[in-house]
Amino acid sequence: MLKVGLTGGIGAGKSEVSRLLVGHGGILIDADRIAREVVAPGTPGLTAVVEAFGPEVLAADGSLDRPKLGSIVFADPERLAVLNSIVHPLVGARSRELEQAAADDAVVIHDVPLLAENGLAALYDLVVVVDAAPETQLDRLTRLRGMTEQDARARMAAQATREKRLEIADIVIDNDVPLDALRERVAQVWADLVRRARQAAPS
């Protein structure tokens, strides 16, 4: 099995690359999606969050009110640390379950937005960084996601620098290119990943 950490700045096109890799046969473990699953209604994770932050973080339907919780934790590093201490172990455990279910020669893609920020590169056999120029990121965030330029710049500034991401990259996928060129580059990367996975698999 080859464990790949996939990351990239907001608006760099990481979601498109992960979709293409899954199309080639990659097994995707999406940290953001799992983080939502582990605090879904009826889960021990949601119970723990409510115990820590109070019933006001619940929406009327009993689900987690994410904007409300966000307004609490992002203004207070200590409260954010409490939330992370609940959610991160649950995400880690679920990620390991999904990983253990994969075949010996599988390419397992961990989609981790904050891989560089949280110093997680050592957890993976190699790191793939989807890279785009800041002007490209800004254009995509304002044009495609409808963000104001101020919001987009703030989101970008809150992440690791482009240089910091590139420092941890074993493979870089340039996404300042047309979609056809991106597809071609991802196909090349996939062939490389499959070769590495076969070498790593027990004989």
C-alpha positions in Angstrom: 0.0 0.0 0.0 1.2 3.5 -0.8 -0.1 6.3 1.5 -0.2 9.6 -0.3 -0.8 12.9 1.4 -2.6 15.3 -1.1 -2.7 19.0 -0.3 -2.8 22.4 -1.9 -3.9 25.9 -1.1 -7.5 27.0 -1.3 -8.5 27.5 -4.9 -5.5 25.5 -6.2 -7.7 22.8 -7.6 -7.0 19.9 -5.1 -10.6 18.6 -5.3 -10.3 18.3 -9.1 -7.0 16.4 -8.7 -8.4 14.1 -6.1 -11.4 13.4 -8.3 -9.1 12.5 -11.2 -7.0 10.2 -9.0 -10.1 8.4 -7.8 -11.1 8.0 -11.5 -7.8 6.2 -12.1 -8.4 3.8 -9.1 -7.1 5.7 -6.1 -8.8 5.1 -2.7 -9.8 8.6 -1.3 -9.7 9.3 2.4 -11.1 12.8 2.8 -10.3 14.3 6.2 -12.9 17.0 5.9 -15.7 14.6 5.0 -14.7 12.3 7.9 -14.6 15.2 10.3 -18.3 15.8 9.4 -19.2 12.2 9.7 -17.7 11.7 13.2 -20.0 14.5 14.6 -23.1 13.5 12.7 -26.3 13.2 14.8 -26.3 10.2 17.0 -22.5 9.8 17.1 -20.4 9.8 20.3 -18.4 12.6 18.7 -21.5 15.0 18.6 -22.3 14.0 22.2 -18.8 15.0 23.3 -18.9 18.3 21.4 -22.2 19.2 23.0 -20.9 18.3 26.4 -17.9 20.6 25.8 -19.6 23.5 24.2 -23.3 23.3 25.3 -26.6 22.7 23.5 -26.4 26.1 21.8 -24.0 24.5 19.1 -26.9 22.3 17.9 -29.2 23.3 15.0 -33.0 22.9 15.3 -32.8 19.5 13.6 -30.2 18.2 16.1 -27.2 18.4 13.8 -24.1 20.4 14.6 -24.5 24.2 13.9 -21.1 24.6 12.2 -21.2 28.4 11.8 -22.2 28.8 15.5 -19.4 26.4 16.7 -17.0 28.2 14.3 -17.8 31.6 15.8 -16.9 30.2 19.3 -13.7 28.3 18.5 -12.0 30.5 15.9 -12.0 33.4 18.3 -10.5 31.4 21.1 -7.4 29.2 20.6 -8.1 27.3 23.9 -11.6 26.4 22.8 -10.3 25.4 19.3 -7.8 23.1 21.1 -10.7 21.5 23.0 -12.6 20.9 19.8 -9.5 19.4 18.1 -8.9 17.1 21.0 -12.4 15.6 20.4 -12.5 15.5 16.6 -8.9 14.7 15.6 -8.6 11.3 17.4 -12.0 10.2 15.9 -10.9 11.3 12.4 -7.6 9.4 12.8 -9.3 6.2 14.0 -11.8 6.3 11.0 -9.0 7.0 8.6 -7.1 4.0 9.8 -10.2 1.8 9.5 -10.6 2.8 5.8 -6.9 2.4 5.2 -6.8 -1.1 6.7 -9.7 -2.2 4.4 -7.6 -1.3 1.3 -5.7 -3.9 -0.7 -1.9 -4.4 -0.2 -1.1 -2.8 -3.5 -3.6 0.1 -3.2 -2.8 3.7 -3.7 -4.6 5.4 -0.7 -5.0 9.2 -1.2 -5.4 11.2 2.0 -6.9 14.6 1.1 -5.6 16.8 3.8 -6.1 20.6 3.4 -3.9 21.6 6.3 -1.1 19.0 5.8 1.7 21.7 5.7 0.2 23.8 8.4 -0.1 20.9 10.9 3.3 19.3 10.0 1.8 16.0 8.9 4.1 15.2 6.0 5.9 12.4 7.9 2.6 10.4 8.2 2.6 9.6 4.5 4.9 7.7 2.1 5.0 10.7 -0.1 3.3 14.1 -0.4 1.6 15.4 -3.6 1.1 19.2 -3.7 -1.4 20.8 -6.1 0.2 24.2 -6.9 -1.2 27.3 -8.5 -0.1 30.9 -8.5 -1.8 33.2 -5.9 -3.4 35.2 -8.7 -5.0 32.0 -10.1 -6.3 31.0 -6.6 -7.7 34.5 -6.1 -9.5 34.4 -9.5 -11.0 31.0 -8.8 -12.2 31.9 -5.4 -13.9 35.2 -6.5 -15.2 34.0 -9.9 -16.1 30.4 -9.2 -16.9 30.4 -5.5 -18.4 33.9 -5.3 -16.1 35.1 -2.5 -15.3 38.8 -2.1 -11.6 39.6 -2.9 -11.2 40.5 0.8 -12.5 37.2 2.0 -10.5 35.2 -0.5 -7.3 37.0 0.4 -8.0 36.4 4.2 -8.6 32.7 3.6 -5.4 32.4 1.6 -3.4 34.3 4.2 -4.6 32.0 6.9 -3.0 29.0 5.2 0.7 28.0 4.8 2.6 29.9 2.2 3.1 28.5 -1.3 6.8 28.1 -0.5 6.1 26.1 2.7 3.8 23.7 0.8 6.4 23.2 -2.0 9.1 22.5 0.6 7.3 19.3 1.7 6.3 18.1 -1.8 7.6 14.9 -3.2 5.5 15.5 -6.4 4.1 18.8 -7.6 1.1 19.0 -9.9 1.0 22.4 -11.6 -2.6 23.5 -11.9 -2.0 26.8 -13.7 -2.8 24.9 -16.9 -5.9 24.0 -19.0 -7.9 21.0 -17.8 -6.6 18.7 -20.6 -3.1 19.4 -19.5 -4.0 18.8 -15.9 -5.6 15.4 -16.8 -2.4 14.4 -18.7 -0.2 15.4 -15.7 -2.4 13.5 -13.2 -2.3 10.4 -15.4 1.5 10.6 -15.4 1.5 11.0 -11.6 -0.9 8.1 -11.2 1.4 5.7 -13.2 4.2 6.7 -10.9 2.1 6.1 -7.8 1.0 2.7 -9.0 4.6 1.7 -9.7 5.6 2.8 -6.2 2.6 1.0 -4.6 3.6 -2.3 -6.3 7.1 -2.0 -5.1 5.9 -1.4 -1.6 3.4 -4.3 -1.6 4.5 -7.6 0.1 5.6 -10.1 -2.5 
